[in-house]
Every structure is written in C-alpha cells, then in structure tokens.
C-alpha cells in the first residue's frame, strides 16, 4: 500500500513539473495577479537608475527581482522577444527597487510594474497588452 501511495505522489509531482515546463515553453502563459496600483514619478525612475534611452516614449516594464531568480530571467527574455522595453531592478542592491517591492505586498519575485500596476508572477501576454495600451511617458509619469 505504501509503495502505491509513493508512486502516486511521484506521478503527481512529475505531472506538475511537466505542466510548469509547458507553460514556460509556450512563452509566458503564466498567471500575473494584480497586487496594487503603484504610480511612479520622475524621481522614482532616477532612483531606479533607469537609462534615459528607455524613457523616451513609453515607460518601460520594470521587473523587480534578483539576478539569481530563474522566473525573473525568463520574464526579461520573454519581454525582449516580444519587443517590450524593460528594466531589471535588483531588489537586493537598489533601495528604491526594494521599497517598491515592499509596497507591492508581494511575497515572491518577480513583481512586474507596468502602466501604474504591480503584478505578482508573469504572464507575457497580459504584461505586453498592458504596456501596449498604456499612454506615453508624459501621461504615466506624475511630477
């Protein structure tokens, strides 16, 4: 009986792993739950050390994460593939990034900031749609 239960546990774990891999391979089909509204002001972009070239038209998507985080790296690669400008903000090294992460209320990374909203997790389709429908930088930055 115990061997049967162990096999079922292993089978369930294997199926869960396959599901995670399939979601990743399909290009960011994960879930992004909205956490909070976070409006950034010009000083926030400067404190995050975002290069001026990323602020010319629309505000970039901001990934609050860490270099060791595989989900953060996946989000960055997927956004790049989609042609969506993004900025990696390391919550372990940048005080403003750490503060924004704390304000978001998330308990995991990445936290994605786009169009004045913070999302926990990553869904490439949802984040791209939010970014494409957002206004230009002058509309999304409040002084």
Secondary structure, DSSP 8 states (H G I E B T S, - for coil): -HHHHHHHHHHHHHHHHHHHHHHHHTSS-S-EEEEEE----HHHHHHTT--GGGGSSS--EEEEE-TT-HHHHHHHHHHHHHT--EEEEETTT-HHHHHHHHHHT-SSS-EEEETTEEEEE--HHHHHHHHHHS--HHHH---
